[in-house]
Amino acid sequence: MQDIELEQAVEVLLAHTTPVAETERVPLLDAVGRVAAEDVRAGFDNPPFDRSPLDGYTFAAASTRGASAENPVTLRVVGEECAGDFFDGVVGAGECVRIMTGGAIPKGCDCVVRQEDVREDGEQIHVPFTSEPYENYCYAGEDIKKGTVLIRQGQCIRAAHLAVLASEGYGDVLVRRRVRVAVASTGDELLQPGQSLRPGKIYNSNLYLLAGRLKELGAEVTVVGSVPDDVERAASVIASYADKVDVFLTSGGVSVGKKDIMHGVVPALGAERLFWRVCMKPGAPAIAYTRGKMLGIALSGNPFAAYATFELMARAALAHLAGETEVTRPRRRAVLADAFPKACPGRRFLRARIEADGRVSLPDQHESGSLFSAAGCDAFVDVPAGTKPLAAGTEVEVVIL
């Protein structure tokens, strides 16, 4: 297929990928960024007991009936309880227990007052107001009820999930294995950072962009490096990974120039080409192919073009392979804070930042080869084909990164 819409390209990639089946049980702190392989439910109410939300005193609200500033009620202090302690007794009428935040409410008590709202007098306190039943009172199960699904199969596990699982006593979690991705860049002009810059050469920034982003997404990354501008040699390198990785990701060599080798690499691999050219700017000349179970995705060599097509297209395939249930980025409507002075005869994605007021600001640089202006961006503006220059204040559709 050639010159297909972005959404169609994503559908093709999803149709040619199957979520990894292998699972493993890992400690919680090793689970960040992994995909849950099963539903996990709460084994008990959390908190597991009625507790105090503040430092103060707990007692039966009825003990303060009729209390006022002129006529405070005196209660006898019969114990003290910090978080982690347990008052093993019944608090009777006219009695109270000093309690700290998180302490379990003793039997016979149904409210808590702040320590600073009463007058302490040795082994007794004076309460200058009437308390209400269950005032300042946290119920057992207020946060999580027994049986609640804590994390669902297919969810990507974040730090907040770890806290919830830990609060229910889980020390590990079943996850899918990481997606294995080999990443390389084509081009005889590329140097590795640290080498001396020579005339006509540039540093291989795309390799670091893609490998770094893959690591952020939780993939198991093999950094191949630079692949020479030679069809047979490049095909040999990629073929050597066909049985080792789920995805081989490259940048460069996909357009129509003399050294755009990926058109020849695909048949040299004995691979099936899925599509070439996606109807979008930047990054239109992307190639996708399969070799056995391995998916190959070849992106543009222009840095921002590679970034845009990775986020909008390749990332969905990686999320599907990882077993995630949500594979595409969320979208919403927003208002432009800046103008974009160029007409867009074809569909275009503009790098953008969502500001605190909800508006979308645009940088000055939008060229495919410019990457610096994308470093502070967290969204793309999806501009339909045939759009005239955009004025500030125009409502647009935004892809959230």
C-alpha positions as YAML, in Angstrom:
chain: A
units: angstrom
residues:
- id: 1
  name: MET
  ca: [0.00, 0.00, 0.00]
- id: 2
  name: GLN
  ca: [1.13, 3.54, -0.70]
- id: 3
  name: ASP
  ca: [-0.03, 7.01, 0.37]
- id: 4
  name: ILE
  ca: [-2.34, 5.76, 3.11]
- id: 5
  name: GLU
  ca: [-3.91, 7.75, 5.93]
- id: 6
  name: LEU
  ca: [-2.28, 7.70, 9.36]
- id: 7
  name: GLU
  ca: [-5.24, 5.89, 10.93]
- id: 8
  name: GLN
  ca: [-5.09, 3.23, 8.22]
- id: 9
  name: ALA
  ca: [-1.34, 2.80, 8.78]
- id: 10
  name: VAL
  ca: [-1.96, 2.24, 12.49]
- id: 11
  name: GLU
  ca: [-4.66, -0.33, 11.69]
- id: 12
  name: VAL
  ca: [-2.24, -2.20, 9.41]
- id: 13
  name: LEU
  ca: [0.43, -2.27, 12.10]
- id: 14
  name: LEU
  ca: [-2.02, -3.51, 14.72]
- id: 15
  name: ALA
  ca: [-3.27, -6.20, 12.35]
- id: 16
  name: HIS
  ca: [0.30, -7.47, 11.96]
- id: 17
  name: THR
  ca: [1.20, -7.52, 15.65]
- id: 18
  name: THR
  ca: [0.16, -9.91, 18.40]
- id: 19
  name: PRO
  ca: [0.59, -9.06, 22.08]
- id: 20
  name: VAL
  ca: [3.49, -10.91, 23.66]
- id: 21
  name: ALA
  ca: [2.25, -14.01, 25.47]
- id: 22
  name: GLU
  ca: [5.10, -14.58, 27.92]
- id: 23
  name: THR
  ca: [4.56, -13.34, 31.47]
- id: 24
  name: GLU
  ca: [6.66, -13.06, 34.59]
- id: 25
  name: ARG
  ca: [6.06, -12.14, 38.21]
- id: 26
  name: VAL
  ca: [8.23, -9.22, 39.31]
- id: 27
  name: PRO
  ca: [8.70, -7.24, 42.55]
- id: 28
  name: LEU
  ca: [6.62, -4.07, 42.70]
- id: 29
  name: LEU
  ca: [9.54, -1.69, 42.17]
- id: 30
  name: ASP
  ca: [10.46, -3.58, 38.99]
- id: 31
  name: ALA
  ca: [6.93, -3.27, 37.64]
- id: 32
  name: VAL
  ca: [6.89, 0.45, 36.79]
- id: 33
  name: GLY
  ca: [6.19, 0.85, 33.06]
- id: 34
  name: ARG
  ca: [5.26, -2.81, 32.66]
- id: 35
  name: VAL
  ca: [1.86, -4.05, 31.53]
- id: 36
  name: ALA
  ca: [-0.31, -6.00, 33.95]
- id: 37
  name: ALA
  ca: [-0.99, -9.56, 32.77]
- id: 38
  name: GLU
  ca: [-4.01, -10.12, 35.02]
- id: 39
  name: ASP
  ca: [-6.63, -8.30, 37.04]
- id: 40
  name: VAL
  ca: [-5.55, -7.76, 40.64]
- id: 41
  name: ARG
  ca: [-8.27, -7.36, 43.31]
- id: 42
  name: ALA
  ca: [-8.23, -6.05, 46.85]
- id: 43
  name: GLY
  ca: [-8.08, -8.86, 49.40]
- id: 44
  name: PHE
  ca: [-9.46, -6.74, 52.26]
- id: 45
  name: ASP
  ca: [-11.07, -3.40, 53.07]
- id: 46
  name: ASN
  ca: [-8.57, -0.56, 53.19]
- id: 47
  name: PRO
  ca: [-8.11, 0.94, 55.67]
- id: 48
  name: PRO
  ca: [-8.73, -2.36, 57.48]
- id: 49
  name: PHE
  ca: [-10.22, -0.60, 60.53]
- id: 50
  name: ASP
  ca: [-12.05, 2.61, 61.46]
- id: 51
  name: ARG
  ca: [-9.36, 5.23, 62.11]
- id: 52
  name: SER
  ca: [-8.67, 8.80, 63.13]
- id: 53
  name: PRO
  ca: [-7.84, 11.41, 60.47]
- id: 54
  name: LEU
  ca: [-6.12, 13.73, 62.95]
- id: 55
  name: ASP
  ca: [-4.29, 14.07, 66.26]
- id: 56
  name: GLY
  ca: [-6.75, 14.51, 69.12]
- id: 57
  name: TYR
  ca: [-9.12, 12.64, 71.38]
- id: 58
  name: THR
  ca: [-11.75, 10.02, 70.62]
- id: 59
  name: PHE
  ca: [-14.88, 9.20, 72.62]
- id: 60
  name: ALA
  ca: [-18.63, 8.66, 72.30]
- id: 61
  name: ALA
  ca: [-20.26, 11.81, 70.91]
- id: 62
  name: ALA
  ca: [-23.11, 11.36, 73.36]
- id: 63
  name: SER
  ca: [-20.66, 12.12, 76.19]
- id: 64
  name: THR
  ca: [-20.53, 15.78, 75.10]
- id: 65
  name: ARG
  ca: [-24.27, 16.36, 74.83]
- id: 66
  name: GLY
  ca: [-25.09, 19.89, 76.03]
- id: 67
  name: ALA
  ca: [-21.46, 21.01, 76.21]
- id: 68
  name: SER
  ca: [-20.67, 24.67, 75.56]
- id: 69
  name: ALA
  ca: [-17.91, 27.19, 76.14]
- id: 70
  name: GLU
  ca: [-19.63, 28.29, 79.35]
- id: 71
  name: ASN
  ca: [-20.35, 24.73, 80.42]
- id: 72
  name: PRO
  ca: [-17.66, 22.36, 79.02]
- id: 73
  name: VAL
  ca: [-17.88, 18.61, 79.54]
- id: 74
  name: THR
  ca: [-15.04, 16.90, 81.37]
- id: 75
  name: LEU
  ca: [-13.84, 13.52, 80.09]
- id: 76
  name: ARG
  ca: [-11.34, 11.21, 81.75]
- id: 77
  name: VAL
  ca: [-8.37, 10.09, 79.65]
- id: 78
  name: VAL
  ca: [-8.12, 6.28, 79.93]
- id: 79
  name: GLY
  ca: [-5.46, 5.58, 77.35]
- id: 80
  name: GLU
  ca: [-3.34, 6.71, 74.44]
- id: 81
  name: GLU
  ca: [-3.01, 5.27, 70.96]
- id: 82
  name: CYS
  ca: [-0.53, 6.07, 68.18]
- id: 83
  name: ALA
  ca: [-0.71, 4.76, 64.63]
- id: 84
  name: GLY
  ca: [0.23, 1.09, 64.81]
- id: 85
  name: ASP
  ca: [-0.96, 0.70, 68.42]
- id: 86
  name: PHE
  ca: [-4.29, -0.84, 69.41]
- id: 87
  name: PHE
  ca: [-6.40, 0.10, 72.44]
- id: 88
  name: ASP
  ca: [-7.74, -3.27, 73.55]
- id: 89
  name: GLY
  ca: [-10.70, -2.19, 75.64]
- id: 90
  name: VAL
  ca: [-14.03, -0.41, 75.61]
- id: 91
  name: VAL
  ca: [-14.22, 3.33, 76.21]
- id: 92
  name: GLY
  ca: [-17.17, 4.07, 78.47]
- id: 93
  name: ALA
  ca: [-19.38, 7.11, 78.95]
- id: 94
  name: GLY
  ca: [-17.40, 10.08, 80.22]
- id: 95
  name: GLU
  ca: [-14.12, 8.57, 79.05]
- id: 96
  name: CYS
  ca: [-11.79, 9.29, 76.13]
- id: 97
  name: VAL
  ca: [-8.57, 8.08, 74.55]
- id: 98
  name: ARG
  ca: [-5.84, 10.31, 73.19]
- id: 99
  name: ILE
  ca: [-5.34, 9.25, 69.56]
- id: 100
  name: MET
  ca: [-2.90, 10.11, 66.78]
- id: 101
  name: THR
  ca: [-3.51, 10.32, 63.05]
- id: 102
  name: GLY
  ca: [-4.07, 6.84, 61.65]
- id: 103
  name: GLY
  ca: [-4.86, 5.27, 65.00]
- id: 104
  name: ALA
  ca: [-7.65, 2.69, 65.16]
- id: 105
  name: ILE
  ca: [-10.87, 4.00, 66.71]
- id: 106
  name: PRO
  ca: [-11.43, 2.06, 69.98]
- id: 107
  name: LYS
  ca: [-14.68, 0.32, 70.83]
- id: 108
  name: GLY
  ca: [-17.20, 2.68, 72.39]
- id: 109
  name: CYS
  ca: [-15.97, 5.72, 70.40]
- id: 110
  name: ASP
  ca: [-17.65, 7.29, 67.40]
- id: 111
  name: CYS
  ca: [-15.96, 10.67, 66.92]
- id: 112
  name: VAL
  ca: [-12.63, 12.50, 67.17]
- id: 113
  name: VAL
  ca: [-11.87, 16.09, 68.19]
- id: 114
  name: ARG
  ca: [-8.69, 18.00, 67.48]
- id: 115
  name: GLN
  ca: [-6.24, 18.21, 70.33]
- id: 116
  name: GLU
  ca: [-6.07, 22.02, 70.02]
- id: 117
  name: ASP
  ca: [-9.88, 22.35, 70.34]
- id: 118
  name: VAL
  ca: [-10.00, 21.01, 73.90]
- id: 119
  name: ARG
  ca: [-8.35, 22.05, 77.17]
- id: 120
  name: GLU
  ca: [-6.05, 19.43, 78.59]
- id: 121
  name: ASP
  ca: [-5.91, 19.12, 82.37]
- id: 122
  name: GLY
  ca: [-3.71, 16.26, 83.54]
- id: 123
  name: GLU
  ca: [-5.64, 13.00, 83.13]
- id: 124
  name: GLN
  ca: [-8.76, 14.72, 81.84]
- id: 125
  name: ILE
  ca: [-9.88, 17.07, 79.09]
- id: 126
  name: HIS
  ca: [-12.58, 19.74, 78.92]
- id: 127
  name: VAL
  ca: [-14.64, 19.78, 75.71]
- id: 128
  name: PRO
  ca: [-16.39, 23.14, 75.08]
- id: 129
  name: PHE
  ca: [-18.86, 21.98, 72.40]
- id: 130
  name: THR
  ca: [-21.18, 19.16, 71.46]
- id: 131
  name: SER
  ca: [-19.66, 16.61, 69.07]
- id: 132
  name: GLU
  ca: [-21.64, 14.76, 66.41]
- id: 133
  name: PRO
  ca: [-21.51, 10.99, 65.85]
- id: 134
  name: TYR
  ca: [-18.88, 10.05, 63.22]
- id: 135
  name: GLU
  ca: [-17.36, 13.53, 63.15]
- id: 136
  name: ASN
  ca: [-13.71, 13.37, 62.02]
- id: 137
  name: TYR
  ca: [-14.11, 9.63, 61.51]
- id: 138
  name: CYS
  ca: [-12.60, 7.47, 58.73]
- id: 139
  name: TYR
  ca: [-14.45, 4.22, 58.07]
- id: 140
  name: ALA
  ca: [-12.85, 0.87, 57.31]
- id: 141
  name: GLY
  ca: [-12.83, 0.40, 53.54]
- id: 142
  name: GLU
  ca: [-13.20, 4.13, 52.94]
- id: 143
  name: ASP
  ca: [-10.37, 4.03, 50.39]
- id: 144
  name: ILE
  ca: [-10.73, 0.53, 48.92]
- id: 145
  name: LYS
  ca: [-13.47, -2.07, 49.36]
- id: 146
  name: LYS
  ca: [-12.59, -5.76, 49.41]
- id: 147
  name: GLY
  ca: [-12.87, -7.18, 45.88]
- id: 148
  name: THR
  ca: [-12.18, -3.85, 44.12]
- id: 149
  name: VAL
  ca: [-10.08, -4.24, 40.97]
- id: 150
  name: LEU
  ca: [-6.81, -2.47, 41.79]
- id: 151
  name: ILE
  ca: [-5.30, -2.81, 38.34]
- id: 152
  name: ARG
  ca: [-6.72, -4.36, 35.20]
- id: 153
  name: GLN
  ca: [-5.05, -6.64, 32.71]
- id: 154
  name: GLY
  ca: [-3.59, -4.48, 29.95]
- id: 155
  name: GLN
  ca: [-2.99, -1.41, 32.11]
- id: 156
  name: CYS
  ca: [0.47, 0.12, 32.12]
- id: 157
  name: ILE
  ca: [1.63, 0.16, 35.74]
- id: 158
  name: ARG
  ca: [2.54, 3.56, 37.19]
- id: 159
  name: ALA
  ca: [3.88, 4.66, 40.57]
- id: 160
  name: ALA
  ca: [0.37, 5.27, 41.94]
- id: 161
  name: HIS
  ca: [-0.54, 1.67, 41.09]
- id: 162
  name: LEU
  ca: [2.47, 0.47, 43.08]
- id: 163
  name: ALA
  ca: [1.26, 2.41, 46.12]
- id: 164
  name: VAL
  ca: [-2.23, 0.93, 45.84]
- id: 165
  name: LEU
  ca: [-0.91, -2.61, 45.43]
- id: 166
  name: ALA
  ca: [1.49, -2.15, 48.34]
- id: 167
  name: SER
  ca: [-1.36, -0.85, 50.52]
- id: 168
  name: GLU
  ca: [-3.11, -4.18, 49.91]
- id: 169
  name: GLY
  ca: [-0.02, -6.19, 50.82]
- id: 170
  name: TYR
  ca: [1.05, -7.22, 47.32]
- id: 171
  name: GLY
  ca: [4.82, -7.58, 47.04]
- id: 172
  name: ASP
  ca: [4.88, -8.54, 43.38]
- id: 173
  name: VAL
  ca: [2.68, -8.47, 40.28]
- id: 174
  name: LEU
  ca: [2.27, -10.58, 37.13]
- id: 175
  name: VAL
  ca: [3.31, -8.65, 34.00]
- id: 176
  name: ARG
  ca: [3.88, -9.36, 30.34]
- id: 177
  name: ARG
  ca: [7.49, -9.56, 29.25]
- id: 178
  name: ARG
  ca: [8.96, -6.42, 27.78]
- id: 179
  name: VAL
  ca: [8.67, -5.83, 24.03]
- id: 180
  name: ARG
  ca: [12.08, -6.46, 22.45]
- id: 181
  name: VAL
  ca: [13.14, -3.74, 20.03]
- id: 182
  name: ALA
  ca: [16.35, -3.31, 18.04]
- id: 183
  name: VAL
  ca: [17.00, 0.27, 16.95]
- id: 184
  name: ALA
  ca: [19.38, 1.57, 14.31]
- id: 185
  name: SER
  ca: [19.96, 4.51, 11.98]
- id: 186
  name: THR
  ca: [21.03, 4.35, 8.36]
- id: 187
  name: GLY
  ca: [23.52, 6.75, 6.87]
- id: 188
  name: ASP
  ca: [27.22, 6.91, 6.12]
- id: 189
  name: GLU
  ca: [27.13, 10.54, 7.28]
- id: 190
  name: LEU
  ca: [26.47, 9.58, 10.90]
- id: 191
  name: LEU
  ca: [28.98, 9.84, 13.74]
- id: 192
  name: GLN
  ca: [28.57, 8.74, 17.32]
- id: 193
  name: PRO
  ca: [28.63, 11.46, 19.99]
- id: 194
  name: GLY
  ca: [32.17, 11.78, 21.35]
- id: 195
  name: GLN
  ca: [33.80, 11.38, 17.96]
- id: 196
  name: SER
  ca: [35.43, 14.38, 16.29]
- id: 197
  name: LEU
  ca: [33.04, 16.17, 13.96]
- id: 198
  name: ARG
  ca: [34.34, 16.03, 10.38]
- id: 199
  name: PRO
  ca: [33.23, 17.90, 7.23]
- id: 200
  name: GLY
  ca: [29.96, 16.57, 5.84]
- id: 201
  name: LYS
  ca: [29.23, 14.48, 8.93]
- id: 202
  name: ILE
  ca: [26.55, 14.84, 11.60]
- id: 203
  name: TYR
  ca: [26.00, 13.18, 14.95]
- id: 204
  name: ASN
  ca: [23.49, 10.34, 15.20]
- id: 205
  name: SER
  ca: [20.81, 12.09, 17.27]
- id: 206
  name: ASN
  ca: [17.97, 9.90, 15.98]
- id: 207
  name: LEU
  ca: [19.45, 6.81, 17.57]
- id: 208
  name: TYR
  ca: [19.35, 8.48, 20.97]
- id: 209
  name: LEU
  ca: [15.89, 9.91, 20.39]
- id: 210
  name: LEU
  ca: [14.34, 6.56, 19.50]
- id: 211
  name: ALA
  ca: [16.32, 4.40, 21.95]
- id: 212
  name: GLY
  ca: [15.62, 6.84, 24.76]
- id: 213
  name: ARG
  ca: [11.92, 6.97, 23.98]
- id: 214
  name: LEU
  ca: [11.74, 3.18, 23.82]
- id: 215
  name: LYS
  ca: [13.34, 2.96, 27.25]
- id: 216
  name: GLU
  ca: [10.83, 5.48, 28.59]
- id: 217
  name: LEU
  ca: [8.05, 3.25, 27.26]
- id: 218
  name: GLY
  ca: [9.46, 0.19, 29.03]
- id: 219
  name: ALA
  ca: [10.80, -1.71, 26.01]
- id: 220
  name: GLU
  ca: [13.83, -4.00, 26.15]
- id: 221
  name: VAL
  ca: [16.12, -2.09, 23.79]
- id: 222
  name: THR
  ca: [19.04, -3.36, 21.74]
- id: 223
  name: VAL
  ca: [21.01, -0.44, 20.30]
- id: 224
  name: VAL
  ca: [22.45, -1.62, 16.99]
- id: 225
  name: GLY
  ca: [23.95, 1.76, 16.07]
- id: 226
  name: SER
  ca: [24.50, 2.93, 12.51]
- id: 227
  name: VAL
  ca: [23.74, 0.72, 9.52]
- id: 228
  name: PRO
  ca: [25.76, 1.43, 6.34]
- id: 229
  name: ASP
  ca: [24.17, 2.78, 3.17]
- id: 230
  name: ASP
  ca: [24.46, -0.61, 1.48]
- id: 231
  name: VAL
  ca: [21.40, -2.74, 0.76]
- id: 232
  name: GLU
  ca: [22.97, -6.17, 1.26]
- id: 233
  name: ARG
  ca: [24.95, -5.23, 4.37]
- id: 234
  name: ALA
  ca: [21.98, -3.47, 5.93]
- id: 235
  name: ALA
  ca: [19.70, -6.42, 5.14]
- id: 236
  name: SER
  ca: [22.23, -8.79, 6.71]
- id: 237
  name: VAL
  ca: [22.31, -6.77, 9.93]
- id: 238
  name: ILE
  ca: [18.52, -6.61, 10.21]
- id: 239
  name: ALA
  ca: [18.10, -10.30, 9.31]
- id: 240
  name: SER
  ca: [20.43, -11.27, 12.16]
- id: 241
  name: TYR
  ca: [17.83, -9.92, 14.62]
- id: 242
  name: ALA
  ca: [14.72, -11.41, 13.01]
- id: 243
  name: ASP
  ca: [14.44, -14.25, 15.55]
- id: 244
  name: LYS
  ca: [15.58, -12.16, 18.52]
- id: 245
  name: VAL
  ca: [13.33, -9.10, 18.61]
- id: 246
  name: ASP
  ca: [9.69, -8.22, 18.13]
- id: 247
  name: VAL
  ca: [10.42, -4.97, 16.27]
- id: 248
  name: PHE
  ca: [13.34, -3.61, 14.27]
- id: 249
  name: LEU
  ca: [13.13, 0.18, 14.21]
- id: 250
  name: THR
  ca: [15.25, 2.29, 11.86]
- id: 251
  name: SER
  ca: [15.46, 5.92, 10.85]
- id: 252
  name: GLY
  ca: [16.61, 7.14, 7.45]
- id: 253
  name: GLY
  ca: [16.77, 5.59, 3.99]
- id: 254
  name: VAL
  ca: [13.04, 5.77, 3.24]
- id: 255
  name: SER
  ca: [12.65, 8.60, 0.72]
- id: 256
  name: VAL
  ca: [13.60, 8.63, -2.98]
- id: 257
  name: GLY
  ca: [17.26, 9.68, -2.89]
- id: 258
  name: LYS
  ca: [20.26, 7.75, -4.15]
- id: 259
  name: LYS
  ca: [21.04, 6.34, -0.68]
- id: 260
  name: ASP
  ca: [17.48, 5.67, 0.47]
- id: 261
  name: ILE
  ca: [18.28, 1.98, 0.78]
- id: 262
  name: MET
  ca: [15.29, 0.68, 2.73]
- id: 263
  name: HIS
  ca: [13.30, 0.15, -0.48]
- id: 264
  name: GLY
  ca: [15.92, -2.42, -1.49]
- id: 265
  name: VAL
  ca: [16.48, -3.78, 2.01]
- id: 266
  name: VAL
  ca: [12.90, -5.01, 2.40]
- id: 267
  name: PRO
  ca: [12.97, -7.43, -0.56]
- id: 268
  name: ALA
  ca: [16.58, -8.38, 0.21]
- id: 269
  name: LEU
  ca: [15.33, -9.51, 3.62]
- id: 270
  name: GLY
  ca: [12.64, -11.64, 2.01]
- id: 271
  name: ALA
  ca: [10.19, -9.46, 3.93]
- id: 272
  name: GLU
  ca: [6.63, -8.43, 3.09]
- id: 273
  name: ARG
  ca: [6.19, -4.69, 2.67]
- id: 274
  name: LEU
  ca: [3.01, -3.48, 4.37]
- id: 275
  name: PHE
  ca: [3.02, 0.14, 3.24]
- id: 276
  name: TRP
  ca: [5.16, 3.07, 2.15]
- id: 277
  name: ARG
  ca: [4.23, 6.73, 2.53]
- id: 278
  name: VAL
  ca: [1.68, 7.97, 5.01]
- id: 279
  name: CYS
  ca: [-0.46, 11.00, 4.25]
- id: 280
  name: MET
  ca: [1.03, 13.31, 6.87]
- id: 281
  name: LYS
  ca: [3.72, 15.91, 7.32]
- id: 282
  name: PRO
  ca: [6.31, 15.48, 8.68]
- id: 283
  name: GLY
  ca: [7.36, 11.86, 8.27]
- id: 284
  name: ALA
  ca: [5.38, 10.81, 5.21]
- id: 285
  name: PRO
  ca: [7.99, 8.41, 3.72]
- id: 286
  name: ALA
  ca: [7.70, 5.71, 6.37]
- id: 287
  name: ILE
  ca: [7.95, 2.02, 5.51]
- id: 288
  name: ALA
  ca: [6.51, -0.92, 7.43]
- id: 289
  name: TYR
  ca: [7.28, -4.58, 6.74]
- id: 290
  name: THR
  ca: [7.28, -8.01, 8.32]
- id: 291
  name: ARG
  ca: [9.95, -10.71, 8.32]
- id: 292
  name: GLY
  ca: [8.53, -13.81, 10.02]
- id: 293
  name: LYS
  ca: [7.23, -12.66, 13.41]
- id: 294
  name: MET
  ca: [9.35, -9.51, 13.40]
- id: 295
  name: LEU
  ca: [7.76, -6.18, 12.53]
- id: 296
  name: GLY
  ca: [10.01, -3.67, 10.78]
- id: 297
  name: ILE
  ca: [9.31, 0.06, 10.93]
- id: 298
  name: ALA
  ca: [11.54, 2.43, 8.99]
- id: 299
  name: LEU
  ca: [11.06, 6.11, 9.79]
- id: 300
  name: SER
  ca: [12.30, 9.28, 8.16]
- id: 301
  name: GLY
  ca: [15.85, 10.40, 8.86]
- id: 302
  name: ASN
  ca: [14.73, 13.94, 9.65]
- id: 303
  name: PRO
  ca: [14.74, 14.16, 13.45]
- id: 304
  name: PHE
  ca: [11.33, 15.70, 14.07]
- id: 305
  name: ALA
  ca: [9.76, 13.59, 11.31]
- id: 306
  name: ALA
  ca: [11.10, 10.46, 13.00]
- id: 307
  name: TYR
  ca: [9.78, 11.69, 16.36]
- id: 308
  name: ALA
  ca: [6.30, 12.50, 15.00]
- id: 309
  name: THR
  ca: [5.80, 9.23, 13.14]
- id: 310
  name: PHE
  ca: [7.14, 7.25, 16.09]
- id: 311
  name: GLU
  ca: [4.65, 8.85, 18.49]
- id: 312
  name: LEU
  ca: [1.66, 8.84, 16.14]
- id: 313
  name: MET
  ca: [2.16, 5.49, 14.44]
- id: 314
  name: ALA
  ca: [4.92, 3.21, 15.77]
- id: 315
  name: ARG
  ca: [4.03, 3.75, 19.42]
- id: 316
  name: ALA
  ca: [0.57, 2.26, 18.88]
- id: 317
  name: ALA
  ca: [2.11, -0.95, 17.53]
- id: 318
  name: LEU
  ca: [4.51, -1.14, 20.47]
- id: 319
  name: ALA
  ca: [1.67, -0.61, 22.97]
- id: 320
  name: HIS
  ca: [-0.35, -3.37, 21.26]
- id: 321
  name: LEU
  ca: [2.62, -5.74, 21.36]
- id: 322
  name: ALA
  ca: [3.07, -4.96, 25.06]
- id: 323
  name: GLY
  ca: [-0.54, -5.98, 25.70]
- id: 324
  name: GLU
  ca: [-1.85, -2.51, 26.56]
- id: 325
  name: THR
  ca: [-5.58, -2.01, 26.10]
- id: 326
  name: GLU
  ca: [-5.21, 1.69, 25.22]
- id: 327
  name: VAL
  ca: [-2.84, 2.00, 22.27]
- id: 328
  name: THR
  ca: [-3.52, 5.44, 20.79]
- id: 329
  name: ARG
  ca: [-2.89, 8.86, 22.31]
- id: 330
  name: PRO
  ca: [-5.86, 10.83, 23.75]
- id: 331
  name: ARG
  ca: [-7.15, 13.85, 21.85]
- id: 332
  name: ARG
  ca: [-9.04, 17.01, 22.81]
- id: 333
  name: ARG
  ca: [-10.07, 20.36, 21.42]
- id: 334
  name: ALA
  ca: [-8.04, 23.42, 22.42]
- id: 335
  name: VAL
  ca: [-7.44, 27.02, 21.36]
- id: 336
  name: LEU
  ca: [-4.22, 28.21, 19.73]
- id: 337
  name: ALA
  ca: [-2.25, 30.80, 21.66]
- id: 338
  name: ASP
  ca: [-0.14, 31.53, 18.58]
- id: 339
  name: ALA
  ca: [-0.72, 31.85, 14.87]
- id: 340
  name: PHE
  ca: [0.62, 29.42, 12.28]
- id: 341
  name: PRO
  ca: [1.21, 31.49, 9.13]
- id: 342
  name: LYS
  ca: [1.44, 28.71, 6.53]
- id: 343
  name: ALA
  ca: [-1.33, 26.99, 4.61]
- id: 344
  name: CYS
  ca: [-1.42, 23.18, 4.90]
- id: 345
  name: PRO
  ca: [-2.33, 21.58, 1.55]
- id: 346
  name: GLY
  ca: [-1.77, 18.16, 3.18]
- id: 347
  name: ARG
  ca: [-2.43, 16.92, 6.70]
- id: 348
  name: ARG
  ca: [0.18, 18.31, 9.06]
- id: 349
  name: PHE
  ca: [1.14, 17.78, 12.70]
- id: 350
  name: LEU
  ca: [2.58, 20.78, 14.52]
- id: 351
  name: ARG
  ca: [4.70, 20.43, 17.63]
- id: 352
  name: ALA
  ca: [3.01, 22.25, 20.50]
- id: 353
  name: ARG
  ca: [2.87, 22.83, 24.24]
- id: 354
  name: ILE
  ca: [-0.27, 22.87, 26.38]
- id: 355
  name: GLU
  ca: [-0.08, 25.87, 28.69]
- id: 356
  name: ALA
  ca: [-1.45, 26.22, 32.22]
- id: 357
  name: ASP
  ca: [-4.51, 28.06, 30.91]
- id: 358
  name: GLY
  ca: [-5.33, 25.19, 28.54]
- id: 359
  name: ARG
  ca: [-4.34, 27.04, 25.38]
- id: 360
  name: VAL
  ca: [-1.82, 25.60, 22.95]
- id: 361
  name: SER
  ca: [1.38, 27.48, 22.15]
- id: 362
  name: LEU
  ca: [3.56, 26.87, 19.09]
- id: 363
  name: PRO
  ca: [7.35, 27.25, 18.78]
- id: 364
  name: ASP
  ca: [8.94, 29.27, 15.99]
- id: 365
  name: GLN
  ca: [10.64, 26.27, 14.33]
- id: 366
  name: HIS
  ca: [8.55, 23.65, 12.50]
- id: 367
  name: GLU
  ca: [11.00, 22.20, 9.97]
- id: 368
  name: SER
  ca: [11.30, 18.40, 9.85]
- id: 369
  name: GLY
  ca: [15.02, 18.57, 10.46]
- id: 370
  name: SER
  ca: [14.69, 20.78, 13.55]
- id: 371
  name: LEU
  ca: [14.53, 18.89, 16.82]
- id: 372
  name: PHE
  ca: [15.44, 21.46, 19.48]
- id: 373
  name: SER
  ca: [12.03, 23.15, 19.35]
- id: 374
  name: ALA
  ca: [10.34, 19.79, 20.05]
- id: 375
  name: ALA
  ca: [12.20, 19.22, 23.32]
- id: 376
  name: GLY
  ca: [9.71, 21.26, 25.35]
- id: 377
  name: CYS
  ca: [6.57, 20.11, 23.56]
- id: 378
  name: ASP
  ca: [3.94, 17.75, 24.94]
- id: 379
  name: ALA
  ca: [1.37, 17.68, 22.15]
- id: 380
  name: PHE
  ca: [0.76, 17.75, 18.41]
- id: 381
  name: VAL
  ca: [-1.79, 19.95, 16.68]
- id: 382
  name: ASP
  ca: [-3.55, 17.87, 14.01]
- id: 383
  name: VAL
  ca: [-4.11, 20.21, 11.06]
- id: 384
  name: PRO
  ca: [-6.41, 18.77, 8.34]
- id: 385
  name: ALA
  ca: [-5.44, 18.86, 4.67]
- id: 386
  name: GLY
  ca: [-6.56, 22.02, 2.89]
- id: 387
  name: THR
  ca: [-6.30, 24.26, 5.96]
- id: 388
  name: LYS
  ca: [-5.47, 27.93, 5.46]
- id: 389
  name: PRO
  ca: [-3.09, 29.80, 7.81]
- id: 390
  name: LEU
  ca: [-4.26, 29.52, 11.41]
- id: 391
  name: ALA
  ca: [-4.87, 32.61, 13.49]
- id: 392
  name: ALA
  ca: [-4.34, 32.79, 17.24]
- id: 393
  name: GLY
  ca: [-7.60, 31.88, 18.96]
- id: 394
  name: THR
  ca: [-8.48, 29.16, 16.42]
- id: 395
  name: GLU
  ca: [-9.91, 25.97, 17.93]
- id: 396
  name: VAL
  ca: [-7.86, 22.93, 16.90]
- id: 397
  name: GLU
  ca: [-7.61, 19.23, 17.67]
- id: 398
  name: VAL
  ca: [-4.66, 18.29, 19.85]
- id: 399
  name: VAL
  ca: [-2.97, 14.91, 20.32]
- id: 400
  name: ILE
  ca: [-1.79, 14.64, 23.93]
- id: 401
  name: LEU
  ca: [1.67, 13.13, 24.44]
...
